Amino acid sequence: SKSYLITNIKDTFPSIPFLAQEVNMSVSKYKKIFKKITGMTPNQFFMHTKLLESKRLLEEKQFSISQVSHELNFASSSYFITKFKESFGMSPKNFIKQL
């Protein structure tokens, strides 16, 4: 599941029932085991991984904030900025200034 989520990081989050079906588990068992292994829910893991990828893309300085948001399929640039700030304690703009 982790590999699937990482491989498909540019897509939207697949449903929990889909992920559970991929590994032949019930939804409740899947969620419990995933959290036990990773310490996060599947959605939290996916968002965390997506935000780490956004940070890497910004560090490369090849994409603007809106391009990174679009590339990683965030609902909007403002949603991306909000999630980035929650995760890293600064806006993407301030992150870029510090590079």
C-alpha positions in Angstrom: 0.0 0.0 0.0 2.8 2.4 0.8 4.4 1.8 -2.5 1.1 2.2 -4.3 0.5 5.6 -2.6 4.0 6.8 -3.3 3.9 5.7 -6.9 0.6 7.5 -7.4 1.5 10.6 -5.4 0.5 12.9 -8.3 -3.1 11.5 -8.2 -5.9 12.2 -5.8 -6.1 9.9 -2.7 -7.7 6.6 -3.6 -10.4 5.4 -1.3 -9.8 3.3 1.8 -12.0 0.5 0.4 -9.9 0.5 -2.8 -6.7 0.2 -0.8 -8.1 -2.5 1.4 -9.3 -4.5 -1.6 -5.8 -4.2 -3.2 -4.4 -6.1 -0.2 -7.4 -8.4 0.3 -8.4 -7.0 3.8 -11.5 -5.6 5.3 -11.5 -1.9 5.6 -11.3 -1.9 9.4 -8.4 -4.4 9.5 -6.6 -2.5 6.7 -6.9 0.9 8.6 -5.7 -0.7 11.9 -2.7 -2.5 10.4 -1.7 0.5 8.2 -1.7 2.8 11.2 0.2 0.2 13.3 2.9 0.0 10.7 3.3 3.6 9.7 1.9 5.5 12.7 -0.4 7.4 10.4 -3.7 6.8 8.7 -3.5 6.1 4.9 -4.7 9.6 4.1 -2.2 11.2 6.5 0.6 9.1 5.0 -0.4 10.1 1.5 -0.6 13.8 2.4 2.7 13.7 4.3 4.4 12.1 1.3 2.8 14.5 -1.1 4.0 17.5 1.0 7.6 16.1 1.2 7.5 15.8 -2.6 6.2 19.4 -2.9 9.1 20.5 -0.7 11.6 18.6 -2.9 10.1 20.2 -6.1 10.3 23.7 -4.6 14.0 23.1 -3.6 14.8 22.3 -7.2 13.5 25.7 -8.1 12.0 24.4 -11.4 8.4 25.0 -10.5 6.4 27.8 -9.1 4.1 27.3 -6.1 1.1 27.1 -8.3 2.9 24.7 -10.6 3.8 22.4 -7.7 0.2 22.6 -6.5 -1.1 21.6 -9.9 1.6 19.0 -10.5 0.7 17.2 -7.3 -3.0 17.5 -7.9 -4.0 19.6 -4.8 -7.6 20.9 -4.9 -6.2 24.5 -5.1 -3.1 26.5 -4.6 -4.6 27.9 -1.4 -5.3 24.4 0.0 -1.7 23.4 -0.9 -0.3 26.5 0.9 -2.4 25.8 4.0 -1.3 22.2 4.2 2.3 23.1 3.5 2.3 25.7 6.3 0.6 23.2 8.7 3.2 20.6 8.0 6.4 22.7 7.8 5.6 25.8 9.9 6.0 28.2 7.1 4.4 29.1 3.8 5.9 27.8 0.5 6.9 31.4 -0.3 8.9 31.7 2.9 10.4 28.3 2.4 11.6 29.4 -1.1 13.0 32.6 0.4 15.1 30.6 2.9 16.7 28.5 0.2 
